[in-house]
Amino acid sequence: MMMMSQVNEKGENLSWKAIGYCGPDPGCTKTRRLKAENTQQPPEEKLADGAIVVGSGSGGGVVAGVLAKAGHKVLVLEKGSYFARANLSLLEGEAMDKMYLGNGMATTDNLDVLLLAGSTVGGGSTINWSASICTPPHVIREWSEKHELKLFETKIYQQALDVVCQKMGVQSEVEHEGFNNMILRKGCENLGYPVETVARNAPSDHYCGWCCFGCKDGRKKGTSETWLVDLVQSGNGAILPACEALRVVTDESNGKKRAIGVAFAFYTPFGREIGIIESDVTVAASGAICTPALLKRSGLKNPNIGKNLHVHPVVMAWGYFPDSPSPDAWPAAEKRSYEGGIITAMTRVESNSETSGYGTIIQTPILHPGLFSILMPWISGTDMKNRMVKFSRTTHIFALARDKGSGKITSETNISYKLEDSDQENLRKGLEKVMRILAAAGAEEIGTQHSTGRVLKVKQATEEEFERFVKEESSRPLQKLSAPIGSAHQMGSCRMGVDPKSSVVNPKGETWEVEGLFVADSSVFPTALGVNPMVTIQAIAYCTAHSVLEVLGLKKMM
């Protein structure tokens, strides 16, 4: 990965020309180094009539904006750094190192699953792929009926979905579709599979494949462009980047634990400092990986903390579409795999949403050279060279499972996870569909990322050879590092419920164990969601924010 993603002092990589990669978005006027702008001013020691929010992503950002706009003091503690738009380099190596959890290399303990999660101001909403999908109806039914969380069947929750979508400018138009999504759409249409346009929190003409490294023009409306703007403009709040929450401070003087503040570490010109700030309410919103670790460090004993982790496991197949000198060639010769809206098309052909609710959706990723190179199986130096020179015209399409299997988080670096047999079967079915889509769209070659996988020259194969290839390649086992499994969505590790014996927070988002301690991120999901979670995280956080407002209102009256 380093060979393909690192640059010299001029921001150049000598291999890029050979593989057809332009480097940072040509729309940038010049190459910059990624530079953090962290203000490290120790905050006040007490936030009377206020809240501390740990995390600034789709959960924490929403809560912070709602509370501050309502007139309450809010301090946001963000473990990651802040990068102003003007300072974004859009360089893959730097962005992965400085804007992602674990420097972009977080994994489960057995290395089976690569975990991508944001660690910067705005969290995952700063580096995600723009897909803005509302909570599916079958998931709402499951959460409200099976898990008895009546919130999700109310008008309040529907209004929350509307509010957050309006805030983010979510819309479903695409003026110019990128290479990968064109192929997914055409393959589905040729096969008669249902295909839909994915709503995005970006305008219709936002043709950007670099948003996974931050949005240079700010037109992708993550929390740093929306809710956190409300926080700052209200005059009631502040964000402290590069500041790690160590533990929630609690008090037991009234017979039950109550959150009274946060101990945290931050950096000054004199080195690392430790501070404690008191508050009326604390909101943990640092994501499904970091929130359980924070609660455990804070002394919470609920055995459900860190359990029930779901990851939306992803497996991919690829197709090669060579350049053609013909002006009528498809896909057009100027199209490149790393350009354009990242997710604009999707098929639910294997989603099972009308039956079990557990299956796969099929979408496209964005792979710049570094990530592309580490996902491809190693066969030989010559083979890797041949694969890399085809990089810019190689499309990847993935199957994402709504997983029943789950894992456990002991700490931020100790994460276990195991697929259930049904999840592996769903991924197998999804991967088979992906290969059919690539071939139907006109790929010259197709293959998977399995270590023992083969490559098929589609146009030279008979129908029988094609069918055998698709069946065999989609059935290869996924265990023991035989094929890379990715995850960009982690959820469920502090799940919401109606019983403290099986959940971590109550329907209002408050922990069963500590009064005044709320959780507002994807960790509260009762199950895996099955689609991109940003809208659902924000909608739940919006509801939780109003629960926090009730608590702050009562405290103000006392």
C-alpha positions as MATLAB code, in Angstrom:
seq = 'MMMMSQVNEKGENLSWKAIGYCGPDPGCTKTRRLKAENTQQPPEEKLADGAIVVGSGSGGGVVAGVLAKAGHKVLVLEKGSYFARANLSLLEGEAMDKMYLGNGMATTDNLDVLLLAGSTVGGGSTINWSASICTPPHVIREWSEKHELKLFETKIYQQALDVVCQKMGVQSEVEHEGFNNMILRKGCENLGYPVETVARNAPSDHYCGWCCFGCKDGRKKGTSETWLVDLVQSGNGAILPACEALRVVTDESNGKKRAIGVAFAFYTPFGREIGIIESDVTVAASGAICTPALLKRSGLKNPNIGKNLHVHPVVMAWGYFPDSPSPDAWPAAEKRSYEGGIITAMTRVESNSETSGYGTIIQTPILHPGLFSILMPWISGTDMKNRMVKFSRTTHIFALARDKGSGKITSETNISYKLEDSDQENLRKGLEKVMRILAAAGAEEIGTQHSTGRVLKVKQATEEEFERFVKEESSRPLQKLSAPIGSAHQMGSCRMGVDPKSSVVNPKGETWEVEGLFVADSSVFPTALGVNPMVTIQAIAYCTAHSVLEVLGLKKMM';
ca = [
       0.000    0.000    0.000;
       2.795    2.446    0.911;
       4.392    2.219   -2.531;
       1.127    3.227   -4.173;
      -0.020    5.875   -1.681;
       3.082    7.675   -0.412;
       4.468   10.784   -2.113;
       7.713   12.725   -2.291;
       8.268   16.299   -1.141;
       6.511   17.537   -4.285;
       3.413   15.459   -3.595;
       4.237   13.064   -6.431;
       4.369    9.287   -6.797;
       6.285    7.962   -9.789;
       4.021    4.916  -10.182;
       0.836    6.938  -10.695;
       1.412    7.726  -14.360;
       1.895    4.047  -15.156;
      -1.392    3.045  -13.524;
      -3.439    5.951  -14.897;
      -3.949    7.719  -11.574;
      -3.984   11.515  -11.421;
      -3.303   11.795   -7.668;
      -5.300   14.380   -5.709;
      -8.404   15.841   -7.321;
      -7.234   17.924  -10.325;
      -9.712   20.553   -9.141;
      -7.264   21.400   -6.359;
      -5.107   24.348   -7.354;
      -1.986   22.923   -5.732;
      -0.875   19.944   -3.678;
      -0.838   20.588    0.048;
       0.272   18.543    2.998;
      -2.519   17.569    5.346;
      -2.336   20.050    8.190;
      -4.342   19.880   11.374;
      -5.754   23.032   12.916;
      -6.233   22.071   16.543;
      -6.988   24.726   19.115;
      -5.816   23.430   22.451;
      -7.248   25.861   24.944;
      -8.253   24.252   28.248;
     -12.022   24.741   28.674;
     -13.825   25.998   31.728;
     -13.841   23.610   34.670;
     -17.614   23.443   34.808;
     -20.481   23.574   32.311;
     -23.470   24.648   34.356;
     -26.717   23.911   32.523;
     -24.727   22.163   29.846;
     -23.411   18.967   28.311;
     -20.192   17.347   27.268;
     -20.441   15.426   24.008;
     -17.688   12.902   23.309;
     -17.420   12.622   19.534;
     -18.407   14.907   16.654;
     -19.724   12.516   14.013;
     -23.249   11.718   12.889;
     -24.346   11.112   16.475;
     -22.378   13.602   18.543;
     -22.542   16.362   15.959;
     -26.337   16.232   15.872;
     -26.702   16.231   19.666;
     -24.233   19.094   20.051;
     -25.967   21.220   17.426;
     -29.463   20.642   18.836;
     -28.463   21.375   22.444;
     -26.460   24.487   21.622;
     -29.164   25.924   19.395;
     -31.635   25.382   22.242;
     -29.488   27.641   24.433;
     -27.442   25.153   26.444;
     -23.668   25.200   26.828;
     -21.963   22.368   24.973;
     -18.367   21.195   24.794;
     -17.489   18.630   22.124;
     -14.416   16.502   22.805;
     -13.060   14.966   19.598;
     -10.233   12.441   19.638;
      -9.335   13.165   16.015;
      -7.870   16.317   14.546;
      -9.556   19.126   12.651;
      -8.663   19.760    9.016;
      -9.997   22.899    7.395;
     -11.125   22.507    3.790;
      -8.220   24.611    2.552;
      -5.765   22.258    4.232;
      -7.094   18.977    2.844;
      -4.434   17.374    0.668;
      -6.736   14.621   -0.705;
      -3.693   12.346   -0.636;
      -4.641    8.761    0.174;
      -1.670    7.925    2.407;
      -1.947   11.056    4.543;
      -5.722   10.938    4.843;
      -5.807    7.289    5.887;
      -3.076    7.937    8.438;
      -4.569   11.085    9.968;
      -8.346   10.902    9.456;
      -9.148    7.238   10.110;
      -9.250    5.181   13.285;
      -6.073    3.164   13.735;
      -4.430    5.072   10.870;
      -6.784    3.297    8.483;
      -5.511   -0.129    9.485;
      -7.871   -1.143   12.304;
      -8.823   -4.824   12.209;
     -10.473   -7.529   14.251;
      -8.159   -9.517   16.501;
      -7.674  -12.350   14.009;
      -7.185   -9.883   11.113;
     -10.268  -11.300    9.366;
     -12.050   -7.968    8.947;
     -10.559   -4.597    7.967;
     -12.450   -1.876    9.858;
     -12.728    1.600    8.344;
     -13.964    4.294   10.734;
     -13.511    8.057   10.800;
     -11.375    9.707   13.455;
     -11.506   13.433   12.747;
     -13.846   16.345   13.363;
     -17.119   15.244   11.779;
     -16.260   11.583   12.321;
     -17.458    9.183    9.686;
     -19.595   11.876    8.043;
     -16.385   13.641    6.973;
     -14.876   10.670    5.149;
     -17.878    8.537    4.186;
     -19.260    7.879    0.723;
     -22.307   10.218    0.833;
     -25.005    7.504    0.692;
     -28.040    8.798    2.603;
     -30.588    6.007    2.988;
     -33.447    6.187    5.483;
     -34.100    3.374    7.943;
     -35.725    0.579    5.895;
     -39.385   -0.204    6.727;
     -38.641   -3.852    7.582;
     -35.979   -2.735   10.076;
     -38.382   -0.248   11.668;
     -40.910   -3.069   12.068;
     -38.331   -5.382   13.611;
     -37.063   -2.784   16.069;
     -40.524   -1.640   17.098;
     -42.141   -5.081   17.309;
     -39.497   -7.681   18.129;
     -37.367   -5.327   20.247;
     -40.390   -3.396   21.586;
     -38.834   -0.016   20.826;
     -42.014    1.868   20.005;
     -40.116    5.053   19.143;
     -39.388    3.747   15.667;
     -43.036    3.379   14.664;
     -43.965    6.899   15.799;
     -44.373   10.117   13.861;
     -41.600   11.524   16.053;
     -39.057    9.218   14.445;
     -40.377    9.870   10.944;
     -40.090   13.585   11.612;
     -36.530   13.052   12.812;
     -35.679   11.326    9.525;
     -37.160   14.256    7.614;
     -35.312   16.837    9.698;
     -31.865   15.284    9.325;
     -32.318   14.646    5.596;
     -33.360   18.251    5.058;
     -30.409   19.435    7.135;
     -27.982   17.448    4.987;
     -29.607   18.453    1.711;
     -30.287   14.833    0.819;
     -31.405   14.411   -2.802;
     -31.534   11.653   -5.416;
     -30.412   13.287   -8.660;
     -27.141   12.459  -10.423;
     -26.049   14.631  -13.344;
     -22.969   12.630  -14.347;
     -22.508    9.089  -13.059;
     -19.028    7.760  -12.412;
     -17.360    4.693  -13.960;
     -18.164    2.166  -11.220;
     -21.825    3.105  -10.818;
     -22.400    3.224  -14.577;
     -21.237   -0.369  -14.745;
     -23.349   -1.497  -11.797;
     -26.423    0.168  -13.268;
     -25.942   -1.177  -16.795;
     -25.195   -4.700  -15.596;
     -28.367   -4.723  -13.496;
     -30.473   -3.347  -16.339;
     -29.146   -5.949  -18.768;
     -29.953   -8.737  -16.316;
     -33.339   -7.386  -15.291;
     -32.230   -6.827  -11.704;
     -33.882   -3.947   -9.840;
     -31.552   -0.962   -9.614;
     -32.113    2.357   -7.879;
     -30.412    5.709   -7.547;
     -28.974    6.238   -4.079;
     -29.797    9.499   -2.329;
     -26.753   11.536   -1.259;
     -26.037   14.436    1.075;
     -24.407   16.253   -1.825;
     -25.770   18.130   -4.864;
     -26.526   16.364   -8.125;
     -23.402   17.707   -9.852;
     -21.031   16.691   -7.045;
     -18.706   14.484   -9.099;
     -16.036   13.647   -6.540;
     -14.204   10.397   -5.851;
     -12.015   11.960   -3.177;
     -14.683   12.559   -0.505;
     -13.290    9.617    1.437;
     -10.400   11.982    2.274;
     -12.618   14.921    3.226;
     -14.744   17.129    0.994;
     -12.647   19.904   -0.483;
     -15.534   22.164   -1.479;
     -17.726   21.392    1.550;
     -20.696   20.421   -0.608;
     -20.945   17.016    1.025;
     -22.963   17.945    4.089;
     -21.393   16.047    6.954;
     -21.776   17.282   10.517;
     -18.872   19.713   10.198;
     -20.880   21.522    7.496;
     -24.248   21.369    9.277;
     -24.859   20.588   12.945;
     -21.416   21.667   14.142;
     -21.903   24.965   12.302;
     -25.068   25.429   14.380;
     -23.019   24.762   17.502;
     -20.408   27.384   16.691;
     -22.849   29.997   15.406;
     -25.022   29.671   18.503;
     -22.213   31.041   20.650;
     -23.024   28.372   23.218;
     -20.466   25.737   22.355;
     -16.979   24.791   21.319;
     -15.147   21.846   19.799;
     -11.869   20.645   21.271;
     -10.082   18.508   18.627;
      -7.222   16.094   19.361;
      -8.741   15.626   22.786;
      -9.292   12.113   24.120;
     -11.969   11.346   26.700;
     -10.386    9.080   29.299;
     -13.428    8.319   31.423;
     -16.810    9.633   32.454;
     -16.687   10.944   36.018;
     -19.561    9.695   38.164;
     -20.977   10.399   41.606;
     -22.807    7.909   43.822;
     -23.850   10.201   46.657;
     -27.563    9.732   45.973;
     -27.528    5.947   45.935;
     -27.264    5.672   42.151;
     -24.459    6.577   39.830;
     -24.812    9.923   38.109;
     -22.567   11.381   35.392;
     -21.014   14.641   36.544;
     -18.270   15.225   33.993;
     -15.427   13.845   31.902;
     -11.707   13.344   32.471;
      -9.765   13.936   29.293;
      -6.298   14.336   27.821;
      -5.275   17.183   25.528;
      -2.058   18.718   24.260;
      -0.526   22.125   24.931;
       2.874   23.572   23.969;
       4.087   22.084   27.240;
       2.995   18.524   26.464;
       0.115   16.240   27.330;
      -2.241   17.560   29.967;
      -5.033   15.852   31.901;
      -8.168   17.752   32.809;
     -11.607   17.223   34.292;
     -14.634   19.261   33.397;
     -17.995   18.980   35.130;
     -21.336   19.007   33.357;
     -24.986   18.269   33.970;
     -25.159   15.682   31.180;
     -22.610   13.612   29.290;
     -23.203   12.115   25.845;
     -20.931    9.332   24.593;
     -20.904    9.444   20.793;
     -17.497    8.222   19.705;
     -18.711    5.336   17.563;
     -19.437    1.655   17.985;
     -15.761    0.834   18.513;
     -14.720    3.602   20.896;
     -17.906    4.177   22.933;
     -17.921    0.725   24.610;
     -14.266    1.185   25.539;
     -15.058    4.579   27.118;
     -17.937    3.130   29.148;
     -15.768    0.258   30.368;
     -12.978    2.666   31.398;
     -15.612    4.664   33.269;
     -16.435    1.731   35.507;
     -19.761    0.669   33.994;
     -20.429   -3.032   34.626;
     -23.377   -3.761   32.347;
     -22.329   -7.058   30.680;
     -23.897   -5.996   27.367;
     -21.352   -3.213   26.862;
     -19.176   -4.142   23.901;
     -21.257   -7.164   22.897;
     -23.580   -7.560   19.881;
     -21.170   -5.801   17.519;
     -22.302   -5.915   13.887;
     -20.058   -4.804   11.035;
     -21.917   -5.141    7.699;
     -19.239   -7.469    6.261;
     -18.348   -6.720    2.648;
     -16.815   -8.896   -0.076;
     -15.951   -7.701   -3.566;
     -15.465   -8.817   -7.132;
     -13.802   -6.876   -9.907;
     -14.157   -6.424  -13.641;
     -11.698   -4.996  -16.155;
     -12.994   -2.704  -18.906;
     -10.069   -1.801  -21.201;
      -9.695    1.541  -22.915;
     -10.955    1.744  -26.457;
     -10.005    4.256  -29.177;
     -13.578    4.232  -30.462;
     -15.526    7.393  -29.534;
     -18.640    5.245  -29.154;
     -16.992    2.777  -26.738;
     -18.628    2.038  -23.445;
     -17.718    2.950  -20.771;
     -16.348    6.160  -22.261;
     -12.585    6.241  -22.586;
     -12.188    9.245  -20.293;
     -13.912    7.491  -17.376;
     -11.718    6.346  -14.489;
     -12.529    4.044  -11.590;
     -11.566    6.551   -8.885;
     -13.661    9.466  -10.147;
     -17.289   10.492   -9.721;
     -19.896   10.090   -7.030;
     -18.826    7.130   -4.901;
     -22.230    5.503   -4.371;
     -25.000    6.589   -6.738;
     -26.493    3.227   -7.746;
     -27.550    0.141   -5.797;
     -29.459   -3.102   -6.215;
     -31.411   -4.946   -3.529;
     -31.779   -8.073   -5.654;
     -30.458  -10.214   -2.755;
     -31.620   -8.088    0.192;
     -34.487  -10.408    1.277;
     -36.273   -7.340    2.650;
     -39.679   -8.876    1.936;
     -38.918  -12.106    3.833;
     -36.271  -12.535    6.535;
     -34.886   -8.997    6.267;
     -31.376  -10.470    6.197;
     -29.466  -10.584    2.935;
     -27.117   -8.354    0.964;
     -27.261   -5.087   -0.896;
     -24.902   -4.465   -3.817;
     -23.045   -1.169   -4.214;
     -19.711    0.214   -5.423;
     -16.706    1.265   -3.316;
     -14.020    3.844   -3.946;
     -10.530    2.355   -4.145;
      -7.538    4.590   -4.645;
      -4.226    2.871   -5.482;
      -3.095    2.018   -1.949;
      -6.274    0.282   -0.829;
      -6.681   -1.307   -4.261;
      -3.219   -2.856   -3.975;
      -3.665   -4.376   -0.521;
      -7.046   -5.927   -1.377;
      -5.761   -7.679   -4.480;
      -4.400  -11.187   -3.705;
      -0.645  -11.591   -3.885;
       0.403  -14.101   -6.548;
       3.671  -12.654   -7.801;
       5.361   -9.361   -8.477;
       4.601   -9.652  -12.171;
       0.932  -10.388  -11.516;
       0.600   -7.397   -9.188;
       2.245   -5.147  -11.750;
      -0.177   -6.341  -14.421;
      -3.139   -5.754  -12.108;
      -1.976   -2.272  -11.156;
      -1.528   -1.064  -14.740;
      -5.220   -1.942  -15.215;
      -6.163   -0.027  -12.042;
      -7.918    2.969  -13.587;
     -10.256    0.794  -15.689;
     -10.929   -1.890  -13.086;
     -14.309   -1.634  -11.415;
     -15.049   -3.141   -8.020;
     -18.574   -3.951   -6.872;
     -19.349   -5.290   -3.417;
     -21.983   -7.288   -1.606;
     -22.758   -5.972    1.893;
     -24.504   -8.299    4.342;
     -26.966   -7.367    7.040;
     -25.218   -9.665    9.464;
     -26.706  -11.884   12.150;
     -23.233  -12.820   13.328;
     -21.754  -10.553   15.958;
     -18.586   -9.675   17.796;
     -17.286   -8.206   21.020;
     -15.251   -5.125   21.868;
     -12.998   -5.447   24.896;
     -10.997   -2.320   24.072;
     -10.454   -0.109   21.038;
      -7.709   -2.465   19.847;
      -9.232   -5.756   20.977;
     -12.183   -6.555   18.718;
     -13.464  -10.036   17.947;
     -16.023  -10.964   15.317;
     -17.440  -14.101   13.743;
     -19.693  -14.553   10.730;
     -22.672  -16.851   11.069;
     -23.155  -19.537    8.434;
     -26.220  -17.657    7.151;
     -24.113  -14.507    6.674;
     -21.552  -16.431    4.635;
     -24.318  -17.884    2.493;
     -25.791  -14.425    1.908;
     -22.372  -13.066    0.950;
     -21.911  -16.008   -1.422;
     -25.218  -15.242   -3.141;
     -24.375  -11.546   -3.298;
     -20.921  -12.187   -4.746;
     -22.400  -14.438   -7.430;
     -24.745  -11.624   -8.436;
     -21.851   -9.147   -8.492;
     -19.881  -11.263  -10.980;
     -22.948  -11.626  -13.187;
     -23.456   -7.851  -13.114;
     -19.857   -7.181  -14.140;
     -20.046   -9.642  -17.021;
     -23.428   -8.334  -18.179;
     -22.014   -4.807  -18.262;
     -19.297   -5.911  -20.706;
     -16.234   -6.688  -18.571;
     -13.370   -8.302  -20.469;
     -12.099  -10.031  -17.314;
     -13.702  -10.732  -13.941;
     -12.444  -12.170  -10.670;
     -12.625  -11.957   -6.907;
     -10.060  -11.046   -4.259;
      -9.819  -14.605   -2.934;
      -6.242  -15.813   -2.442;
      -6.866  -18.884   -4.619;
      -9.287  -17.221   -6.979;
      -9.047  -17.410  -10.761;
      -9.558  -14.868  -13.524;
     -12.075  -15.408  -16.315;
     -11.751  -13.830  -19.756;
     -15.486  -13.374  -20.154;
     -15.753  -12.902  -23.912;
     -13.691  -16.009  -24.602;
     -15.694  -18.233  -22.250;
     -18.601  -20.449  -23.185;
     -21.852  -20.121  -21.250;
     -21.040  -23.369  -19.444;
     -17.562  -22.129  -18.503;
     -18.999  -18.851  -17.254;
     -21.625  -20.570  -15.085;
     -19.056  -22.922  -13.586;
     -16.679  -20.043  -12.859;
     -19.318  -17.919  -11.137;
     -20.561  -20.808   -8.991;
     -17.077  -21.952   -7.977;
     -15.591  -18.521   -7.277;
     -18.538  -17.334   -5.198;
     -18.424  -20.528   -3.111;
     -14.817  -20.255   -1.951;
     -14.512  -20.081    1.888;
     -14.035  -16.720    3.585;
     -12.261  -17.869    6.757;
      -8.593  -17.782    7.748;
      -7.621  -14.723    5.697;
      -8.463  -16.460    2.423;
     -10.306  -13.381    1.183;
     -10.384   -9.790    2.466;
     -13.563   -8.827    4.310;
     -14.152   -5.125    4.818;
     -16.382   -3.112    7.127;
     -17.190    0.582    6.939;
     -20.211    0.346    9.272;
     -19.845   -0.806   12.870;
     -22.933   -0.832   15.099;
     -24.819   -2.451   17.987;
     -22.125   -2.628   20.673;
     -24.158   -0.595   23.234;
     -27.572   -1.483   21.974;
     -30.852    0.150   22.886;
     -33.598   -1.896   24.513;
     -36.387   -2.086   27.048;
     -34.577   -4.390   29.498;
     -31.189   -3.744   31.168;
     -30.525   -7.491   31.088;
     -30.175   -7.395   27.309;
     -29.285   -3.786   26.457;
     -27.052   -0.889   27.490;
     -29.327    2.129   27.025;
     -33.058    2.686   27.433;
     -35.364    3.927   24.653;
     -34.368    7.525   25.411;
     -30.687    6.746   24.901;
     -29.727    6.990   28.592;
     -27.599    4.230   30.098;
     -29.411    1.957   32.515;
     -26.493    2.153   34.902;
     -25.645    5.862   35.144;
     -28.108    8.748   35.209;
     -27.277   11.655   32.926;
     -25.050    9.499   30.704;
     -26.464    9.093   27.196;
     -25.178    7.256   24.131;
     -25.843    8.692   20.657;
     -24.105    6.830   17.862;
     -24.412    3.612   15.848;
     -23.582    1.516   18.899;
     -27.224    1.838   20.060;
     -28.643   -0.009   17.022;
     -30.591   -3.060   18.262;
     -29.446   -5.096   15.233;
     -27.463   -4.601   12.076;
     -29.194   -2.090    9.808;
     -28.502   -3.527    6.358;
     -27.908   -0.187    4.591;
     -25.575    2.794    4.972;
     -26.264    4.046    8.522;
     -25.645    7.810    8.470;
     -29.288    8.907    8.250;
     -30.411    6.408   10.904;
     -27.620    7.471   13.282;
     -28.585   11.115   12.900;
     -32.309   10.457   13.315;
     -31.815    8.450   16.527;
     -29.354   11.060   17.810;
     -31.903   13.796   17.066;
     -34.454   11.964   19.226;
     -31.859   11.380   21.953;
     -30.946   15.065   21.882;
     -34.535   15.921   22.756;
     -34.399   13.454   25.654;
     -31.291   15.290   26.858;
     -33.128   18.607   26.529;
     -35.790   17.261   28.893;
     -33.150   16.400   31.483;
     -31.420   19.763   31.166;
     -34.778   21.525   31.430;
     -35.595   19.708   34.656;
     -32.169   20.489   36.117;
     -32.625   24.154   35.241;
     -35.916   24.201   37.161;
     -34.411   22.607   40.272;
];
